C-alpha cells in the first residue's frame, strides 16, 4: 500500500502501534520501554511503537527492529474471521483493520494476513450493503471499521440520490435521436437487400 502523504486516514493508520523486537542495544533509548529502568534499550526488548517508526527502523541496513504482527492479525483472530467475520465489531477491535493489514502484510512470512483481509471483506460485504440501505443507520454502522463506514456513507448518498431522482418523475428516459436514426438506417439497408 502506497503512502498517501496528504491523507488524514493514512496518517492515522501509520500512527497505529505495532509490536517490535529490538535486534541491537540502543544507547539512551530506554524511555521507549515503560518497564525499563535503565537508560539503554537492550537487544531482544519488545516494545509497541508507531508503524511509521517501525517501518523506518526495520528498513535500515542492518535492521534495528523486527516487526511482529499485531494481535488482531495473528492465528487466533484469523480463525475467528474465517469462521464468521460479520460477528466481529471491527470498530472496537481495530478501527483501521483493512488499511493497517495492508501495511503489516509484508511482515507476514506465510502471507496469511492478505488472505484474511480479502476473506473478511467478502464476508462483511453483505453487512455493508444492508447498512447502506438501513433506516437505523447508527446501529448498522456500529460494528464497521473506518473504511467500511466510508464506503457505507458513499453508498447511502448514492441510494438517496437515486431514490430522489426516481421520485422526481419529470425526466423520463427516452430513446436518443442518434439511436432512433441508426435503427431507421439499419431497417432501410435491410429492406434494400
C-alpha positions as CSV (number, residue, x, y, z in Angstrom):
1,X,0.0,0.0,0.0
2,X,1.5,3.3,-1.0
3,X,1.8,6.1,1.5
4,X,-0.6,9.0,0.8
5,X,1.2,12.0,2.4
6,X,-1.9,14.2,2.4
7,X,-4.5,11.6,3.6
8,X,-5.6,12.1,7.2
9,X,-6.7,8.4,7.4
10,X,-3.3,7.3,6.1
11,X,-1.6,9.4,8.8
12,X,-3.9,7.8,11.5
13,X,-3.1,4.3,10.2
14,X,0.6,4.9,10.2
15,X,0.3,6.1,13.8
16,X,-1.1,2.8,14.9
17,X,1.2,0.9,17.3
18,X,2.7,-2.4,16.2
19,X,4.8,-4.8,18.4
20,X,8.5,-4.8,17.6
21,X,11.6,-6.6,19.0
22,X,14.8,-4.6,19.0
23,X,17.7,-6.5,17.5
24,X,20.6,-4.4,18.9
25,X,21.4,-2.5,22.0
26,X,20.4,1.2,21.6
27,X,22.0,3.7,24.0
28,X,19.8,6.4,25.6
29,X,16.6,4.9,24.3
30,X,15.4,3.1,27.4
31,X,12.5,5.6,27.7
32,X,10.8,3.7,24.8
33,X,10.1,0.8,27.1
34,X,7.9,1.9,30.0
35,X,9.1,-1.1,32.1
36,X,12.7,-0.4,31.5
37,X,14.7,1.1,34.5
38,X,17.9,1.5,32.6
39,X,18.9,4.3,30.3
40,X,19.8,2.0,27.4
41,X,17.4,-0.3,25.4
42,X,18.7,-3.8,25.3
43,X,18.5,-6.2,22.4
44,X,15.5,-8.5,22.5
45,X,13.3,-6.0,24.2
46,X,9.7,-6.0,22.8
47,X,8.0,-2.6,22.5
48,X,5.0,-1.3,20.7
49,X,5.9,1.7,18.5
50,X,4.1,3.6,15.8
51,X,4.0,1.9,12.4
52,X,5.9,4.8,10.6
53,X,8.8,4.4,13.1
54,X,8.8,0.6,12.9
55,X,8.9,0.7,9.1
56,X,11.9,3.1,9.1
57,X,13.8,1.1,11.7
58,X,13.2,-2.2,10.0
59,X,14.1,-1.0,6.5
60,X,17.6,0.2,7.7
61,X,20.7,-1.9,6.9
62,X,21.2,-3.6,9.3
63,X,17.6,-3.5,10.6
64,X,17.2,-2.3,14.1
65,X,13.9,-3.9,14.8
66,X,11.9,-7.0,13.8
67,X,8.3,-6.1,13.3
68,X,5.7,-8.6,14.7
69,X,2.1,-8.8,13.6
70,X,-0.4,-7.0,15.8
71,X,-2.6,-9.4,17.8
72,X,-5.7,-8.8,15.5
73,X,-3.8,-10.4,12.6
74,X,-2.4,-13.4,14.5
75,X,-3.7,-17.0,14.2
76,X,-6.4,-16.7,16.9
77,X,-8.2,-13.8,15.3
78,X,-7.7,-15.3,11.8
79,X,-9.7,-18.3,12.9
80,X,-12.5,-16.0,14.2
81,X,-12.5,-14.0,11.0
82,X,-12.6,-17.2,8.8
83,X,-15.4,-18.7,10.9
84,X,-17.7,-15.6,10.8
85,X,-16.2,-12.1,10.3
86,X,-19.7,-10.5,10.5
87,X,-19.9,-11.1,14.2
88,X,-16.7,-9.1,14.9
89,X,-17.0,-5.4,15.9
90,X,-14.1,-4.1,13.9
91,X,-14.6,-0.6,15.1
92,X,-13.7,-1.7,18.7
93,X,-11.1,-4.3,17.7
94,X,-9.1,-2.4,15.1
95,X,-10.6,0.9,13.7
96,X,-8.3,0.8,10.6
97,X,-8.3,-3.0,10.2
98,X,-8.0,-3.2,6.4
99,X,-5.6,-0.3,6.0
100,X,-3.3,-1.5,8.7
101,X,-3.5,-5.0,7.4
102,X,-2.2,-3.8,4.0
103,X,0.8,-2.3,5.7
104,X,1.7,-5.2,8.0
105,X,1.0,-7.9,5.4
106,X,4.6,-7.5,4.2
107,X,5.9,-8.7,7.6
108,X,3.8,-11.9,7.4
109,X,6.1,-14.6,6.0
110,X,3.3,-17.0,5.3
111,X,1.1,-14.5,3.5
112,X,-2.0,-15.3,5.6
113,X,-2.8,-11.7,6.5
114,X,-3.6,-10.7,2.9
115,X,-5.8,-13.8,2.5
116,X,-7.6,-12.9,5.8
117,X,-8.2,-9.4,4.7
118,X,-9.8,-10.5,1.4
119,X,-11.9,-13.2,3.0
120,X,-13.0,-10.8,5.8
121,X,-14.1,-8.2,3.3
122,X,-16.0,-10.7,1.3
123,X,-17.9,-11.9,4.3
124,X,-18.7,-8.4,5.6
125,X,-19.7,-7.0,2.2
126,X,-23.4,-8.0,2.7
127,X,-23.4,-6.3,6.0
128,X,-22.0,-3.1,4.4
129,X,-24.7,-3.3,1.7
130,X,-27.5,-3.8,4.3
131,X,-26.1,-0.9,6.4
132,X,-26.2,1.4,3.3
133,X,-29.9,1.0,2.9
134,X,-30.8,0.6,6.6
135,X,-33.1,3.1,8.2
136,X,-31.4,2.5,11.6
137,X,-28.0,3.8,10.4
138,X,-26.5,4.3,13.9
139,X,-26.9,0.6,14.8
140,X,-25.9,-0.5,11.3
141,X,-22.7,1.5,11.4
142,X,-21.6,0.4,14.9
143,X,-19.6,-2.7,14.1
144,X,-18.0,-1.4,10.9
145,X,-14.4,-0.3,10.6
146,X,-13.4,3.2,9.4
147,X,-13.1,2.3,5.7
148,X,-16.3,0.3,5.8
149,X,-18.1,3.3,7.3
150,X,-16.7,5.5,4.5
151,X,-18.0,3.0,1.9
152,X,-21.3,2.8,3.6
153,X,-21.7,6.5,3.7
154,X,-21.0,6.7,0.0
155,X,-23.5,4.0,-0.7
156,X,-26.1,5.8,1.4
157,X,-25.6,9.0,-0.5
158,X,-25.9,7.2,-3.8
159,X,-29.0,5.4,-2.7
160,X,-30.6,8.7,-1.6
161,X,-29.7,10.4,-4.8
162,X,-31.1,7.5,-6.9
163,X,-34.4,7.4,-4.9
164,X,-34.7,11.2,-5.2
165,X,-34.2,11.1,-8.9
166,X,-36.7,8.2,-9.3
167,X,-39.3,10.0,-7.2
168,X,-39.0,13.2,-9.3
169,X,-40.5,11.5,-12.3
170,X,-40.3,14.6,-14.6
171,X,-37.4,13.4,-16.7
172,X,-38.5,10.2,-18.3
173,X,-35.9,8.1,-20.2
174,X,-36.4,8.2,-23.9
175,X,-34.5,6.9,-26.9
176,X,-31.8,9.2,-28.2
177,X,-32.3,10.6,-31.7
178,X,-29.0,9.1,-32.8
179,X,-30.1,5.6,-31.8
180,X,-33.5,6.1,-33.4
181,X,-31.9,7.3,-36.7
182,X,-29.5,4.4,-36.6
183,X,-32.4,1.9,-36.4
184,X,-34.1,3.6,-39.3
185,X,-31.0,3.4,-41.4
186,X,-30.4,-0.3,-40.5
187,X,-34.1,-1.1,-41.4
188,X,-33.7,0.7,-44.7
189,X,-30.5,-1.2,-45.5
190,X,-32.2,-4.5,-44.7
191,X,-35.1,-3.7,-46.9
192,X,-32.7,-2.9,-49.8
193,X,-31.2,-6.4,-49.6
